[in-house]
Amino acid sequence: MSSSRLLIISTTGRENPEKAVLPFVLATASQSLNVEVVMFLQSSAVRLACRGEAEKVRAEGFLSLERLMETFINLGGKIYLCSPCITERKIVAEDLVEGVEIAGAGILVEEVMTARSVVTY
């Protein structure tokens, strides 16, 4: 498969483990097909990037969220977190796992405009 760019926007956190895990399943599967993947976490999904949170999310029949996130980042995936969303939840940079970046709406617009496809969960 030729290289292309996919943006995945996720808005669901621990309250729905399956829906929290599925974006990372798609992301890592896409990476295995040489697709460049960028993820943008919004709303309650931003909590997934806090230290110790991913290991608490399990969806039956899927790899753990912790393993999927580590794999995604290790394969060169980029994870952005919605700046207003983390501010609302009083999350600070020191709370976050390595490999994630805080970004505002401008970055999201740039990613949407440069992606070949956008998937929202």
C-alpha distances in whole Angstrom, upper triangle without the diagonal:
4,6,9,12,13,17,19,23,25,28,29,31,33,35,32,30,28,27,27,24,22,20,20,18,15,15,15,12,10,11,10,6,7,8,12,14,18,20,24,26,29,33,33,30,31,33,30,30,34,34,35,34,30,32,34,31,31,29,30,27,25,24,27,26,27,25,22,23,24,20,19,21,21,17,18,18,20,23,26,29,31,34,36,35,36,39,40,40,41,38,39,36,38,37,33,31,30,26,27,28,31,30,32,31,30,27,26,26,24,21,21,22,19,16,14,15,18,19,22,24
4,6,10,12,16,19,22,25,29,30,32,34,36,33,32,29,28,28,26,23,21,21,20,17,16,16,14,11,12,12,8,7,8,10,13,17,20,23,26,29,32,33,30,31,33,31,30,34,35,36,34,31,33,35,33,32,31,32,29,27,26,29,27,28,26,23,24,24,21,19,21,21,17,17,17,19,22,24,28,30,33,35,34,35,38,39,39,41,38,38,35,37,37,33,31,29,26,26,27,29,28,30,29,28,25,24,24,22,19,20,19,16,14,12,14,17,19,22,25
4,7,10,14,16,20,22,26,28,29,32,34,31,30,28,26,26,24,22,19,19,18,16,14,14,13,10,10,11,8,5,5,7,10,13,17,20,23,26,30,31,27,28,30,28,27,30,32,33,32,29,31,33,31,31,30,31,29,26,25,27,25,26,24,21,21,22,19,16,18,18,14,14,14,16,19,21,25,27,29,32,31,32,35,36,36,38,35,34,32,34,33,30,28,26,22,23,23,26,25,27,26,25,22,21,21,19,16,17,17,14,12,10,12,15,17,21,23
4,7,10,13,17,20,23,25,27,30,32,29,28,26,24,24,22,20,17,17,17,14,13,14,13,10,10,12,10,8,5,6,9,11,14,17,20,23,27,28,25,25,28,26,25,29,30,32,30,27,30,32,29,30,29,30,28,25,25,26,24,25,24,21,20,22,19,16,18,19,15,14,13,15,17,19,22,24,27,29,28,29,32,34,34,35,32,33,30,33,32,28,27,25,22,21,22,24,22,24,23,22,19,18,18,16,13,13,13,10,8,7,9,12,14,17,20
4,7,10,13,16,20,22,24,27,29,27,26,24,22,21,20,18,15,15,16,13,11,13,13,9,10,13,11,9,6,5,6,8,11,13,17,20,23,25,21,22,25,23,22,26,28,29,27,25,28,30,27,28,27,29,27,24,24,25,22,23,22,19,18,20,18,14,16,17,14,13,11,12,14,15,18,20,23,25,25,26,29,30,30,32,29,29,27,29,29,25,24,22,19,18,18,20,19,20,19,18,15,14,14,12,9,10,11,8,5,5,7,9,11,15,17
4,6,10,13,16,19,21,24,25,23,22,21,18,18,17,15,11,12,13,10,8,11,12,8,10,13,12,11,7,6,5,6,8,11,14,17,20,21,18,19,22,20,20,24,26,27,25,22,25,27,24,25,24,26,24,21,21,22,20,21,20,17,16,18,17,13,15,17,14,13,10,11,12,14,16,18,21,23,22,23,26,27,27,29,27,27,25,28,27,23,22,22,18,17,17,19,17,19,18,17,15,13,14,13,9,9,11,9,5,6,5,6,8,11,13
4,7,10,13,16,18,21,23,21,21,19,16,16,16,14,10,12,13,11,9,12,13,11,12,15,15,14,10,9,6,5,6,7,11,13,16,18,15,16,19,18,17,21,23,25,23,20,24,25,22,23,23,25,24,21,21,21,18,20,20,17,15,18,17,13,14,17,15,14,10,10,10,11,13,14,17,19,18,20,23,24,24,26,23,24,23,25,24,21,20,20,17,15,15,16,14,15,14,14,12,9,11,11,7,7,10,9,6,8,6,5,6,8,11
4,6,10,12,14,18,19,17,17,16,13,12,12,10,7,9,11,9,8,11,12,11,12,16,16,15,12,11,7,6,5,6,8,11,14,15,12,13,16,15,15,19,21,22,20,18,21,22,19,20,19,22,21,18,18,19,15,18,18,14,13,16,16,12,14,17,16,15,11,10,9,10,12,13,17,18,17,18,21,22,22,24,22,23,22,24,23,19,19,19,16,14,15,16,15,16,15,16,13,11,13,13,10,9,13,13,10,11,9,6,5,6,8
4,7,10,12,16,17,15,16,15,12,11,12,11,8,10,13,11,11,14,16,14,16,19,19,19,16,14,11,9,6,5,6,7,10,12,9,11,14,13,14,17,20,21,19,17,21,21,18,20,19,22,22,19,20,19,16,18,19,16,14,18,18,15,16,19,18,17,13,12,10,9,10,10,14,15,13,15,18,18,18,21,19,21,20,23,21,18,18,19,17,14,14,14,13,13,12,14,12,9,12,13,10,10,13,14,12,14,11,7,6,5,6
4,6,8,12,13,12,12,12,9,8,10,9,7,9,12,11,11,14,16,16,17,20,21,21,18,17,13,11,7,6,5,6,8,9,6,9,11,10,12,15,18,19,16,14,18,17,15,16,16,19,20,17,18,17,13,16,17,14,13,17,17,14,16,19,19,18,15,13,11,10,10,10,14,15,12,14,17,17,16,19,17,20,19,22,19,17,17,19,17,14,15,15,14,15,14,17,15,12,15,17,14,13,17,18,15,17,14,11,8,6,5
4,7,11,11,10,12,12,9,8,11,12,10,12,15,15,15,18,20,19,21,24,25,25,22,20,17,14,11,9,6,5,5,6,5,8,10,10,12,15,18,19,15,15,18,17,15,17,16,20,21,19,20,18,15,17,19,17,15,19,20,18,19,22,22,22,18,16,13,12,10,10,13,13,10,12,15,14,14,17,16,19,19,21,19,17,18,20,19,16,16,15,15,15,14,18,16,13,16,19,16,16,19,20,18,20,17,14,11,8,6
4,7,7,7,8,9,6,5,9,10,10,12,14,15,15,18,19,20,21,24,25,26,23,22,18,16,13,11,8,8,7,5,5,8,9,9,12,14,17,17,13,12,15,14,11,14,13,17,18,16,17,16,13,15,18,16,15,18,20,18,19,22,23,22,19,18,15,14,13,13,16,16,12,14,17,15,14,17,16,19,20,22,19,17,18,20,20,17,18,17,18,18,18,21,20,17,20,22,20,19,23,24,21,23,20,16,13,10,7
4,6,6,7,9,8,5,9,11,11,12,15,16,16,18,20,21,22,24,26,27,24,23,19,18,14,13,9,9,8,5,4,7,7,6,10,11,14,13,9,9,12,11,9,11,12,16,18,16,16,14,11,13,16,14,13,17,19,17,18,21,22,22,19,18,15,15,13,13,16,16,12,13,16,15,13,16,14,17,18,19,16,15,15,18,18,16,17,17,18,19,20,23,21,19,22,24,22,22,25,26,24,25,23,19,16,14,11
4,5,5,9,9,7,9,12,13,14,16,18,18,19,22,23,24,26,28,29,27,26,22,21,17,16,13,13,11,8,8,10,8,7,11,12,14,12,8,8,10,8,6,9,10,14,16,15,15,12,10,12,15,15,14,17,19,19,20,23,24,24,21,21,17,18,16,17,19,19,15,15,18,17,14,17,16,19,20,20,17,16,16,19,20,18,20,20,21,23,23,27,25,23,26,28,25,25,29,29,27,29,26,22,20,17,13
4,6,9,9,8,11,13,15,16,18,19,20,22,24,25,26,28,30,31,29,28,24,23,19,18,15,14,12,8,9,12,11,11,15,15,17,16,12,12,14,11,9,11,11,14,17,16,17,15,13,16,19,18,18,21,23,22,23,26,27,27,24,23,20,20,18,18,21,20,16,17,19,17,15,18,18,21,22,23,20,19,20,23,23,21,23,22,23,24,24,28,26,24,27,29,27,26,30,31,28,30,27,23,20,17,13
4,6,5,6,9,10,12,14,15,17,18,20,21,22,24,26,27,29,26,26,23,21,18,17,14,14,13,10,10,13,13,12,15,17,19,17,13,13,14,12,9,10,9,12,14,14,15,14,12,15,18,16,17,20,21,20,22,25,25,26,23,23,20,20,18,19,22,22,18,19,22,20,18,21,20,23,24,25,22,20,21,24,23,21,23,23,24,25,25,28,26,24,26,28,26,25,29,29,27,28,24,21,18,15,11
4,6,5,6,9,11,12,12,15,16,17,18,20,22,23,25,27,25,25,21,21,17,17,15,15,15,12,11,14,12,10,14,15,17,15,12,10,11,9,6,6,5,9,11,10,12,10,9,12,14,13,14,17,18,18,20,22,23,24,21,21,18,20,18,20,23,23,19,20,23,22,19,22,20,23,24,24,21,19,19,22,22,20,22,23,24,25,26,29,27,24,27,29,26,25,29,29,26,27,24,21,18,16,12
4,5,5,6,9,10,10,12,14,15,16,18,20,21,23,25,23,23,20,20,17,18,15,16,16,14,12,16,15,13,16,18,20,18,15,12,14,12,9,8,5,8,9,8,11,10,10,13,15,13,14,18,18,17,20,22,22,23,21,21,19,20,20,21,24,25,21,22,25,24,22,25,23,26,26,27,24,22,21,23,23,21,24,24,25,26,26,29,27,24,27,28,25,24,28,28,25,25,22,20,16,14,11
4,6,5,7,10,10,11,13,15,16,17,19,21,22,24,21,21,18,18,14,15,13,13,13,12,10,14,14,12,15,18,20,19,15,13,15,14,10,11,9,12,13,11,13,13,11,14,16,13,14,18,18,17,19,22,22,23,19,19,17,18,17,18,22,22,18,20,23,22,20,23,22,24,25,26,23,21,20,23,22,20,22,22,22,23,23,26,24,21,23,25,22,21,25,25,22,23,19,16,13,11,7
4,6,7,8,10,11,12,14,15,17,18,20,22,23,21,20,17,16,12,13,10,11,12,10,7,10,11,8,11,14,16,15,12,10,12,11,8,9,9,12,13,11,12,11,8,11,13,11,11,15,16,14,16,19,19,20,17,17,14,15,14,16,19,20,16,17,20,20,18,20,19,21,21,22,19,17,17,19,18,16,19,19,20,21,21,24,22,19,22,24,21,21,24,24,22,23,20,17,14,12,8
4,6,6,6,9,10,11,12,14,16,17,19,20,19,19,15,15,13,14,12,14,15,13,10,13,13,10,12,15,16,15,12,9,11,11,8,8,7,10,11,8,8,8,6,9,10,8,9,13,13,12,15,17,17,18,15,16,14,16,16,18,21,23,19,20,23,23,21,23,21,23,22,23,20,18,17,19,18,17,19,20,21,23,24,26,23,21,24,25,21,21,25,25,21,22,19,17,14,13,10
4,5,5,6,9,10,11,12,14,16,17,19,17,17,14,15,12,14,13,15,16,15,12,15,16,13,15,18,20,19,16,13,15,15,12,11,9,11,11,8,10,11,9,13,13,10,11,15,14,13,16,18,17,18,15,16,15,17,17,19,23,24,21,21,25,25,23,26,23,26,25,26,23,21,19,21,20,18,21,22,22,24,23,25,23,20,23,24,20,20,23,23,19,20,17,15,11,11,8
4,5,5,6,9,10,10,12,14,16,17,14,14,11,11,8,10,10,12,14,14,11,13,15,12,13,17,19,19,16,13,16,16,13,14,12,15,15,12,12,12,10,13,13,10,10,14,13,11,13,16,15,16,12,13,12,14,14,16,20,21,18,19,23,23,22,24,22,23,23,24,22,19,18,19,17,16,17,19,19,20,20,22,19,17,19,20,16,16,20,19,16,17,14,12,9,8,7
4,5,5,6,8,10,10,12,14,15,13,13,10,11,9,11,11,14,16,15,12,13,15,11,12,16,17,17,15,11,14,15,12,12,12,14,14,10,10,10,7,10,10,6,7,10,9,7,10,13,12,13,10,12,11,13,14,17,20,22,20,20,23,24,22,24,21,23,21,23,20,17,15,16,15,14,17,18,19,21,21,23,20,18,21,21,17,18,21,20,17,18,16,14,12,12,11
4,5,5,6,8,10,11,13,15,13,14,12,13,12,15,15,18,19,18,15,17,18,14,16,19,20,19,17,14,15,17,13,13,11,13,11,8,8,10,9,12,10,7,9,12,10,9,13,14,13,15,13,15,14,17,18,21,24,26,23,23,27,27,26,28,25,27,25,26,24,21,19,20,18,18,20,22,23,25,25,26,23,21,24,24,20,20,23,22,19,19,16,15,13,13,12
4,6,5,6,9,10,11,13,11,12,10,11,11,14,14,17,19,19,16,18,19,16,17,21,22,22,20,16,19,20,17,16,14,16,14,12,12,14,12,15,14,10,11,14,12,10,14,15,14,15,12,14,14,16,18,20,24,26,23,24,27,28,26,29,26,28,26,28,26,22,20,21,19,18,20,22,22,24,23,24,21,19,21,21,17,17,20,19,15,15,13,12,10,11,11
4,5,5,6,9,10,11,9,9,6,8,8,11,13,16,19,19,15,16,18,15,15,19,20,21,19,16,18,20,17,17,16,18,17,13,13,14,12,14,13,9,9,12,10,7,10,12,10,11,8,10,11,14,16,18,22,24,22,22,26,26,25,27,24,25,23,25,23,20,18,18,15,15,17,19,19,21,21,22,19,17,19,19,15,16,19,17,14,14,12,12,10,12,12
4,5,5,6,9,10,9,10,8,11,11,15,16,19,22,21,17,19,20,16,16,20,20,21,19,16,17,20,17,17,16,18,16,12,11,13,11,13,11,7,9,10,7,6,9,10,8,10,9,12,13,16,18,21,24,27,24,24,28,29,27,29,26,27,25,26,24,20,18,18,15,16,19,21,22,24,24,25,22,20,23,22,18,19,22,20,17,17,15,15,14,16,15
4,5,5,7,9,9,11,10,13,13,17,18,21,24,23,20,21,23,19,20,23,24,24,22,19,20,22,19,18,17,18,15,13,12,15,14,16,13,10,12,14,11,9,13,14,11,13,12,15,16,19,21,24,27,29,27,27,31,32,30,32,29,30,28,29,28,24,22,21,19,19,22,24,25,27,27,27,24,22,24,23,20,20,22,20,17,16,15,15,14,16,16
4,5,5,7,5,8,7,11,12,16,17,21,24,24,20,21,23,20,20,24,25,25,24,20,22,24,21,21,20,21,19,16,16,17,16,18,16,12,14,15,12,10,13,14,11,12,10,13,15,18,20,23,26,28,26,27,30,31,30,32,29,30,28,29,28,24,22,22,19,19,21,23,23,25,24,25,22,20,21,20,17,17,19,17,13,13,12,13,12,15,16
4,5,5,5,6,7,10,12,16,18,21,25,24,21,21,23,20,19,23,24,24,23,20,22,24,22,22,21,22,20,17,16,17,16,17,15,12,12,13,10,8,10,11,7,9,8,11,14,17,20,23,26,28,27,27,30,31,30,32,29,29,26,28,27,23,20,19,16,17,19,22,22,25,25,25,21,20,22,21,17,18,20,17,14,14,14,15,15,17,18
4,6,7,10,11,14,16,19,21,25,28,27,23,24,26,23,22,26,26,26,25,22,23,25,23,22,21,22,19,17,15,18,17,18,15,13,14,14,11,10,13,12,9,11,11,15,17,21,23,26,29,32,30,30,34,35,33,35,32,32,29,31,29,26,23,22,19,20,23,26,26,28,28,29,25,24,26,24,21,22,23,21,18,17,17,18,17,20,20
4,6,9,11,14,16,20,22,26,29,29,25,26,28,25,25,28,29,29,28,24,26,28,26,25,24,24,22,19,19,21,20,21,19,16,17,18,14,13,16,15,12,13,13,16,19,22,25,27,30,33,31,32,35,36,35,37,34,34,32,33,32,28,26,24,22,22,24,27,27,29,28,28,25,24,25,23,20,20,22,19,16,15,15,16,16,20,21
4,6,9,13,16,19,22,25,28,29,25,26,28,25,24,28,28,29,28,25,27,29,27,27,26,27,24,21,20,22,21,22,19,17,17,17,14,12,14,14,10,11,11,14,17,20,23,26,29,32,30,31,34,35,34,36,33,33,30,32,31,27,25,23,20,21,22,25,25,27,27,26,23,22,23,21,18,19,20,17,14,14,14,16,17,20,22
4,6,10,13,16,19,22,25,26,23,23,26,23,22,26,27,28,27,24,26,28,25,26,25,26,24,21,20,22,20,21,19,16,16,17,14,12,14,14,11,11,10,12,15,17,21,23,26,29,27,28,31,32,32,33,30,31,28,30,29,25,23,22,19,19,20,23,22,24,23,23,20,19,20,18,15,15,16,13,11,10,11,13,14,17,19
4,7,10,14,17,20,24,24,21,21,24,21,20,24,25,26,25,22,25,27,25,25,25,27,25,22,21,22,20,20,19,16,15,16,14,11,12,13,10,8,7,9,12,14,18,20,23,26,25,25,28,30,29,31,28,28,25,27,27,23,21,19,16,16,17,19,19,21,21,20,16,16,17,15,12,13,15,11,9,10,11,12,13,16,18
4,7,10,13,16,20,21,17,17,20,18,17,20,22,23,22,19,22,24,22,22,22,24,23,20,19,19,17,18,17,13,12,14,12,9,10,12,10,8,6,7,9,11,15,17,20,23,21,22,25,26,26,27,24,25,22,25,24,20,18,17,14,13,14,17,16,18,18,18,15,13,15,14,10,12,14,11,9,10,10,10,11,13,15
4,7,10,13,17,18,15,15,17,16,14,18,20,22,20,18,21,23,21,22,22,25,24,21,20,20,17,17,17,14,12,14,13,10,10,13,11,9,6,5,6,8,11,13,16,19,18,18,21,23,23,24,21,21,19,22,21,17,16,16,12,11,11,13,12,14,15,15,11,10,13,11,8,10,12,11,9,11,11,10,11,12,14
4,6,10,13,14,11,11,14,12,12,15,18,19,17,15,19,20,18,19,20,23,22,19,18,18,14,15,16,13,11,13,13,10,10,14,13,11,8,6,5,6,9,11,14,16,15,15,19,20,19,21,18,19,18,20,19,15,15,15,12,10,10,12,11,13,14,15,11,10,13,13,9,11,14,13,11,14,12,10,10,10,11
4,7,10,12,9,9,12,12,11,14,17,19,17,16,19,20,18,20,21,24,24,21,20,19,16,17,18,15,13,16,16,13,13,17,16,15,11,8,6,5,6,7,11,13,11,12,16,16,16,18,16,17,16,19,17,14,15,15,13,10,9,9,9,10,10,12,9,7,11,12,9,10,14,14,12,15,13,11,10,9,10
4,7,8,5,5,9,9,9,12,15,17,14,13,17,17,15,18,18,22,23,20,19,18,14,15,17,15,12,15,17,14,14,18,18,17,13,11,7,6,5,6,10,11,9,10,13,14,13,16,13,15,15,17,15,13,13,15,13,10,10,10,10,11,12,14,12,10,14,15,13,13,17,17,16,19,16,13,12,10,10
4,6,5,6,9,10,11,13,17,18,15,15,19,19,17,20,20,24,25,22,22,20,17,18,20,18,16,19,20,18,18,22,22,20,17,14,11,9,6,5,9,9,6,8,11,11,11,14,13,15,15,18,16,14,16,18,16,13,12,11,10,10,11,14,13,10,14,16,14,14,18,19,18,20,18,14,13,10,10
4,5,6,8,10,12,13,17,18,15,16,19,18,16,19,20,23,25,23,23,21,17,19,22,20,18,21,23,20,21,24,25,24,20,18,14,12,9,8,10,9,6,8,11,9,9,13,12,15,16,19,16,15,17,20,19,16,15,13,13,13,13,17,16,14,17,19,18,18,21,23,21,24,21,17,16,12,11
4,5,6,8,10,11,15,15,12,13,16,14,13,16,17,21,23,20,21,18,15,16,20,18,16,19,21,20,20,23,24,24,20,18,15,13,10,10,12,12,8,9,12,10,9,12,11,15,16,18,15,14,16,19,19,16,16,14,15,16,16,20,19,17,20,22,20,20,24,25,23,26,23,19,17,14,12
4,5,6,8,10,13,14,10,10,14,13,11,14,15,19,20,18,18,15,12,14,16,15,13,16,18,16,16,20,21,20,17,15,11,11,9,9,12,13,9,10,13,13,11,14,12,15,15,17,14,13,14,16,16,13,14,13,14,15,16,19,17,15,19,20,18,18,22,23,21,23,20,17,15,12,10
4,5,6,8,11,13,10,11,14,14,13,17,18,22,23,20,20,17,13,14,17,16,13,16,18,16,15,19,20,19,16,14,10,9,6,7,9,10,7,7,10,11,9,11,9,11,12,14,11,9,11,14,13,10,11,10,11,13,14,17,16,14,18,19,17,18,22,22,21,24,22,18,17,14,13
4,5,5,9,10,7,9,12,11,11,15,17,20,22,20,19,16,12,13,16,15,13,15,18,17,17,20,22,21,18,16,13,12,9,11,12,13,9,8,11,11,8,10,8,11,12,13,9,9,10,14,14,12,13,12,15,16,18,21,19,18,22,23,21,22,26,26,25,27,25,22,20,17,15
4,6,8,8,5,5,9,9,8,12,14,18,19,16,15,12,9,9,12,12,9,12,15,14,14,17,18,18,15,14,11,12,10,12,14,15,12,11,15,15,12,14,11,13,13,14,11,9,9,12,13,11,13,13,16,18,19,22,20,18,22,23,21,22,25,25,23,25,23,20,18,16,14
4,6,8,7,7,10,12,12,15,17,20,22,18,17,14,10,10,13,12,9,11,14,13,12,15,17,16,14,12,9,10,8,11,13,15,12,10,14,15,12,13,10,11,10,11,8,6,6,9,9,7,10,11,13,16,18,20,18,17,21,22,19,21,24,24,22,25,23,21,19,18,16
4,6,6,8,10,11,12,16,18,22,23,20,19,15,12,11,14,15,12,13,16,16,14,17,20,19,17,15,12,13,11,13,14,15,13,10,13,14,11,11,8,9,9,9,5,4,6,9,11,10,12,12,15,18,20,23,21,20,24,25,23,24,28,27,26,29,27,24,23,21,19
4,6,8,9,10,12,16,19,22,24,21,18,15,12,10,13,15,12,12,16,16,14,17,20,19,18,17,14,15,14,17,17,19,17,14,16,18,14,14,11,11,10,9,6,5,5,9,12,11,14,15,18,21,24,26,23,23,27,27,25,27,31,30,28,31,29,27,25,24,22
4,6,6,7,10,13,16,19,21,19,16,13,11,9,12,14,12,12,16,17,16,18,21,21,20,19,17,18,16,19,20,21,19,16,19,19,16,16,13,14,14,12,9,9,8,12,14,14,17,18,21,24,26,29,26,26,30,30,28,29,33,32,30,33,31,28,26,24,22
4,5,5,7,11,14,17,19,17,15,11,9,8,12,13,11,13,16,16,16,18,21,21,19,18,15,16,15,17,18,19,16,14,17,17,14,15,12,14,15,14,10,10,9,13,15,14,17,17,20,22,24,27,25,24,27,28,26,27,31,30,28,30,28,25,23,21,19
4,5,5,8,11,15,16,13,11,8,5,5,8,9,8,10,13,13,13,16,18,18,16,16,14,16,15,17,19,21,17,16,19,20,17,18,15,17,16,16,13,11,10,13,14,13,16,17,20,23,24,27,24,23,26,27,24,25,29,28,26,28,26,23,21,19,17
4,6,8,11,14,15,13,11,7,6,5,8,10,10,11,14,15,15,17,19,21,19,19,17,19,18,21,23,24,21,19,23,23,19,20,18,19,19,18,15,13,12,15,16,16,20,21,24,26,28,30,28,27,30,31,28,29,33,32,29,31,29,27,24,23,20
4,6,10,13,15,14,12,9,8,8,11,13,13,14,17,18,18,20,22,24,21,22,19,20,19,21,23,24,20,19,22,22,18,20,18,20,20,19,15,15,14,17,19,18,21,22,25,27,28,31,29,27,31,32,29,30,34,33,31,32,30,27,24,23,19
4,7,10,12,11,10,7,6,8,11,11,11,14,16,16,17,19,21,22,20,20,18,19,18,20,22,23,20,19,22,22,19,21,18,21,21,21,17,16,15,18,19,18,21,22,24,26,27,30,27,25,29,30,27,27,31,31,28,29,27,24,21,19,16
4,6,9,8,8,6,7,9,11,11,13,15,16,17,19,20,22,23,21,22,20,22,21,23,26,27,23,22,26,25,22,24,22,25,24,24,21,19,18,21,21,21,24,25,27,29,30,32,30,28,31,32,29,29,33,32,29,30,27,25,22,20,17
4,6,6,8,7,8,11,12,12,14,16,17,17,20,22,22,24,22,23,21,23,22,24,27,28,24,24,28,27,24,27,25,27,27,27,24,22,21,23,23,22,25,26,28,29,30,32,30,28,31,32,28,28,32,31,28,29,26,24,20,19,15
4,6,8,9,11,14,14,14,17,19,19,20,22,24,24,26,24,26,24,26,26,28,31,31,28,28,31,30,28,30,28,31,30,30,27,25,24,26,26,26,29,30,31,33,33,36,33,31,34,35,31,31,35,34,31,31,28,26,22,22,18
4,7,9,12,15,14,13,16,18,17,18,22,22,22,25,23,25,24,26,27,29,32,33,29,30,33,32,30,32,30,32,32,32,29,27,25,26,26,26,29,31,32,34,34,36,34,31,34,34,31,31,34,33,29,29,26,25,22,21,19
4,6,8,11,10,9,13,15,14,15,18,19,19,21,19,21,20,23,23,26,29,30,27,27,30,30,28,30,27,29,28,29,26,23,21,23,22,22,26,27,29,31,31,33,30,28,31,31,28,28,31,30,27,27,24,23,19,19,17
4,6,8,7,7,10,11,11,12,15,16,16,19,17,19,19,22,22,25,28,30,26,26,30,30,27,29,26,28,26,26,24,21,19,20,20,20,24,26,27,30,31,32,29,28,31,31,27,28,31,30,26,27,25,23,20,20,18
4,5,5,6,9,10,11,12,14,15,17,19,17,19,17,20,20,23,26,27,24,23,27,27,24,26,23,24,23,23,20,18,16,18,18,18,22,24,26,28,29,31,28,27,30,30,27,28,31,30,27,28,26,24,21,20,18
4,5,5,6,8,10,10,12,14,15,17,15,16,14,16,16,19,22,24,20,20,23,23,21,22,20,21,20,20,17,15,13,15,15,15,18,20,22,24,25,28,25,23,26,27,23,24,28,27,24,25,23,21,18,18,15
4,6,5,6,9,10,11,12,14,16,14,15,14,16,17,20,22,24,21,19,23,24,21,22,19,20,19,18,15,13,11,12,13,14,17,19,22,25,26,28,25,24,27,28,24,26,29,28,25,27,25,23,21,20,18
4,6,5,6,9,10,10,12,14,14,15,15,18,19,22,25,27,24,23,26,27,24,25,22,23,21,21,19,16,13,14,14,15,19,21,24,27,28,30,26,25,29,28,25,26,29,28,25,26,25,23,21,21,19
4,6,5,6,9,10,11,13,11,13,12,16,17,20,23,25,22,22,25,26,24,25,22,23,21,21,19,16,13,14,13,14,17,20,22,24,25,27,24,22,25,25,22,23,26,24,22,23,21,20,18,18,16
4,5,5,6,8,10,11,9,10,9,13,14,17,20,22,19,18,22,23,21,22,19,19,17,18,16,13,10,11,10,10,14,16,18,21,23,24,21,20,23,23,20,21,24,23,21,22,21,19,17,17,16
4,5,5,6,9,10,10,11,11,15,16,20,22,24,22,21,24,26,23,24,20,20,18,18,16,13,10,10,9,11,15,18,20,23,25,26,23,22,26,25,22,24,27,25,23,24,23,22,21,21,20
4,6,5,6,9,9,11,12,16,18,21,24,27,24,23,27,28,26,27,23,24,21,21,20,17,13,13,11,13,17,20,22,25,26,27,23,23,26,25,21,23,26,24,21,22,21,21,19,20,20
4,6,5,7,5,8,9,13,15,18,21,24,22,21,25,26,24,25,22,22,20,21,19,16,13,12,10,11,14,17,19,21,23,23,20,19,22,21,18,19,22,20,18,19,18,17,16,17,17
4,5,5,5,7,8,11,14,18,20,23,21,20,23,25,23,24,20,20,17,18,17,13,10,9,6,8,12,15,17,20,22,22,19,18,22,20,17,20,22,20,18,20,20,19,18,19,19
4,5,7,10,12,15,18,21,23,26,25,23,27,29,27,27,23,23,20,20,20,16,13,11,9,12,15,18,20,24,25,26,22,22,25,23,20,23,25,22,21,22,22,22,21,22,22
4,6,9,12,15,18,22,24,27,26,25,28,30,29,29,26,25,22,23,22,19,16,14,11,13,16,20,21,24,25,25,21,21,24,22,19,21,23,20,18,19,19,19,19,21,21
4,7,10,13,16,20,22,25,24,23,26,28,27,28,24,23,20,21,21,18,15,13,9,11,13,17,18,21,22,22,18,18,21,19,16,19,20,17,16,18,18,18,19,20,21
4,7,10,13,17,19,22,21,20,24,25,24,25,22,22,19,20,20,16,14,12,9,10,11,15,15,18,19,19,16,15,18,16,13,16,18,15,14,16,16,15,15,17,17
4,7,10,13,15,19,18,17,20,22,22,22,19,19,16,18,18,14,12,11,7,7,8,11,12,15,16,16,12,12,15,14,11,14,16,14,13,16,16,15,15,16,17
4,7,10,12,16,14,14,17,19,18,19,16,16,14,16,15,11,11,10,7,5,6,9,10,13,14,15,12,11,15,14,11,14,17,16,14,17,16,14,14,14,15
4,7,9,12,11,11,14,16,16,17,14,14,12,15,14,11,12,12,9,6,5,6,6,9,11,12,9,9,12,12,10,13,16,15,14,18,17,14,15,14,15
4,6,9,8,7,10,12,12,13,11,11,10,13,12,10,11,12,11,7,6,5,6,8,10,12,10,10,13,14,13,15,18,18,17,21,19,16,16,14,15
4,6,5,6,9,10,11,12,11,12,12,16,14,13,15,16,15,11,9,6,5,6,8,11,10,9,12,14,13,14,17,18,18,21,20,16,16,14,15
4,5,5,6,9,10,11,10,10,10,14,14,13,15,16,15,12,9,6,5,5,8,11,10,11,14,15,15,17,19,20,21,24,23,20,20,18,18
4,6,5,6,9,10,10,11,13,16,15,15,18,20,19,15,13,9,9,7,9,12,13,13,15,17,17,18,21,22,23,26,24,21,21,18,19
4,5,5,6,9,9,11,13,16,14,13,16,18,18,14,13,10,10,9,11,14,14,13,16,18,18,18,22,23,22,26,24,20,19,17,16
4,5,5,6,5,7,9,12,10,10,13,16,16,12,11,8,10,11,13,16,15,15,18,20,19,20,24,24,24,27,26,22,21,19,18
4,5,5,6,8,10,13,12,13,16,18,19,15,14,10,11,11,14,17,17,17,20,21,21,23,25,27,26,30,28,25,24,22,21
4,6,8,10,13,16,14,15,18,21,21,18,16,13,14,13,15,18,19,18,21,23,23,23,26,28,28,31,29,25,24,21,20
4,5,9,12,14,11,13,16,19,20,17,16,13,15,15,17,20,20,19,23,25,24,25,28,29,28,31,29,26,24,21,20
4,6,10,11,10,12,16,18,19,17,16,13,15,16,18,21,21,21,24,26,25,26,29,30,30,33,31,28,27,24,23
4,7,8,6,8,12,14,16,13,13,11,13,15,18,20,19,19,23,24,23,25,28,28,28,31,29,26,25,23,22
4,5,6,7,11,13,14,12,11,10,13,15,18,20,19,20,23,24,23,25,28,28,28,32,30,27,27,25,24
4,5,6,9,10,11,9,9,8,12,14,18,19,18,19,22,22,22,24,27,26,26,30,29,26,26,25,24
4,6,8,9,12,11,12,12,15,18,22,23,21,22,26,26,25,28,30,30,29,33,32,29,29,27,26
4,7,10,12,11,12,12,16,18,21,23,21,22,26,26,25,27,30,30,29,32,31,28,27,25,24
4,6,9,7,9,10,13,16,20,21,19,19,23,23,22,24,27,26,25,28,27,25,24,22,21
4,6,7,10,12,15,18,21,23,20,20,24,24,22,24,27,26,25,28,26,24,23,22,21
4,6,9,12,15,19,22,22,19,20,24,23,21,24,26,25,24,27,26,24,24,23,23
4,7,10,13,17,19,20,16,17,21,20,17,20,23,21,20,23,23,21,21,21,21
4,7,10,13,16,17,14,14,18,17,15,18,21,20,19,22,21,19,19,19,19
4,6,10,13,14,11,12,15,15,14,17,19,18,18,21,21,19,19,19,19
4,7,11,12,10,11,14,14,14,16,19,19,19,22,22,19,20,19,19
4,7,8,6,8,11,11,11,13,16,16,17,20,20,17,18,17,18
4,6,6,7,9,10,11,13,15,16,17,21,20,17,18,17,19
4,5,5,6,9,10,10,12,14,15,19,18,15,17,15,17
4,5,5,6,9,10,11,12,14,18,18,16,18,18,20
4,5,5,6,9,10,11,12,16,16,14,16,16,18
4,5,5,6,9,10,10,14,13,11,13,12,15
4,5,5,6,9,10,13,13,11,14,14,17
4,6,5,6,9,12,13,12,15,16,19
4,5,5,6,10,10,9,12,13,16
4,6,5,8,8,7,10,11,15
4,6,8,9,9,13,15,18
4,7,9,10,13,16,19
4,5,7,10,13,16
4,7,10,14,17
4,7,10,13
4,7,10
4,7
4
